[in-house]
Amino acid sequence: MHAPVSNPGVTEAWFAIRGANLNLDDDGRVDSVWDARYIHDTYQALCEQQGVARPNVIRR
């Protein structure tokens, strides 16, 4: 995601994840599964690694 420098205000983003993304290898076998929990946990970990405060997110 990118917010242009010319944007005069705060940029807000909203994402909805329903179901899971199945990532396949070259032979068509499931290599990994990215569901909402995995994406949330990965996002939080990456923010922490880069010294960014944990975003206030809503989960269900």
Buried (B, 14 or more C-beta within 10 A) or exposed (E): EEEEEEEEEEEEEEEEBEEBEEEEEEEEEEEEEEEBEBBBEEBBEEEEEEEEEEEEEEEE
